[in-house]
Amino acid sequence: MNHDFDLFVIGAGSGGVRAARFSADLGARVAVAESRYLGGTCVNVGCVPKKLLVYGASFTDTLAHAAGYGWDVQGAAFDWATLIANKDKDIQRLNGIYRNLLVNAGVRILEGHARLIDAHTVEVDGQRFSAERILIATGGWPQVPDIPGKELAITSNEAFHLKALPTRVLVVGGGYIAVEFASIFHGMGAKTSLLYRRDLFLRGFDHDVRLHLKEELEKKGLDLRFNADIARLDRLENGAIQATLRDGSQLEADCVFYATGRRPMLDGLGLENTAVELDDRGFIEVDDDYQTREPSILAIGDVIGRVQLTPVALAEGTALARRLYAPDQYRPLDYQAIPTAVFSLPNIATVGLTEEDARKEHTVKVYESRFRPMKLSLTDDPERTYMKLVVDTESDRVLGCHMVGPEAGEIIQGLAVALRAGATKRVFDETIGVHPTAAEEFVTLRKPRDA
């Protein structure tokens, strides 16, 4: 059968754009449909603008430290509107780059909502197209629990477009998005409380890392409230939002920010017209080749609910394009030892196994260090950096690297290469450090912690 396209991609986020561009470069006829913005969540309302806001919030500490180095910064002031305007300009620049990447690869861009008509047909704003294969890469969408007053809350989608910095903010959630935005709002001067329904945030991360970050955030004056959850929200006569917690206590805020999870974006997609099935969490079910139950339809990225990180979606897009159109170049994606960072203030970065997970299958030695970063030597800032190595006792292989502190993500990226290469603790020990840096601490850890 002669189709309009070899591959029709629904969603122009990180994974969709990568799959479309690489497939086109490999000779496929490709189209991409996008109803919102090129670049998806990451570029528009995710990791890119979030990192810019984190940089903005970090200047609070930088200015406070400056006096110790002889700088007089009295009178410095922050303007939210300027930051948001400059952020928007940069996002527009990135949108243009994504457009050029697709156009230069020969991909046809269709700006509108795509709906599946059948296993080989997609409708975009009334126009129908046929394709040999269809790739779903529609990503995820933040959700607010169904509580009375939920319409008064915002999510990360709206936070990047607030007209002014709220004076009082309640951040609800215990994942990395909640922790990051709590740091952002607090760093910019808002009175911020972080509420989480369990006893400690960042479930799934190494326990020592979680505890260390908790201590550092509390030092900075961030109000952390664990085992706390909101039962309802109400608008008060003075315009403020009143949050009634499940224990009956009440808090007032100007902004209530929810980061309690994301759902796959499947609205109006027409999956009912195909054999595509969802797993028990509501994500599209795929096999190891990103194949759905419908032979002609594939899916990658956040919509399949595996590892919801931009670099993972990019890698999935690359792997899929090569499997389909350059099998000799194809390598299955290995989901082990994926590095990740939480851009809280201070940052977290980690790669490999947590101590808790490592102990389930290995006998381990743990090496750790807590120290004051050199940059703070001339200040009265009590912040401390934390580093940790989890090592298999029998093989000496390093199973996990974890850090809390400035530039943690930049440091862990290099260590991720070492872990992928199977580096042992001896390799770390025989590597000469760069002095004076925080990073050298990872190659000077000599004495294991008592079990």
Buried (B, 14 or more C-beta within 10 A) or exposed (E): EEBBBBBBBBBBBBBBBBBBBBBBBBEBBBBBBBBBBBBBBBBBBBBBBBBBBBBBBBBBBEBEBBBBEEEEEEEEEBEBEEBBEEBBEEBEEBBEEBBEBBEEBBBBBBBEBBBBBEBBBBBBEEEEBBBBBBBBBBBBBBEBEEBEBBEBBBBBEEBBEBEEBBEBBBBBBBBBBBBBBBBBBBBBBBBBBBBBBEEBBBEEBBEBBBEBBBBBBEEBEBBBBBEBBBEBBEEEEEEBBBBBBEEEEEBEBBBBBBBBEBBBBBEEBBBEBBEBEBEEEEBBBBEEEBBBBBEBBBBBBBBBBBBBBBBBBBBBBBBBBBBBBBEEEBEEBEEEBBBBBBBBBBBBBBBBBBBEBBBEEBEBBBBBBBEEBEBBEEBEBEBBBBBBBBBBEEEBBBBBBBBBBBBBBEBBEEBBEBBBEEBBBEBBEEBEBEEEEBBBBBBBBEEBBEE
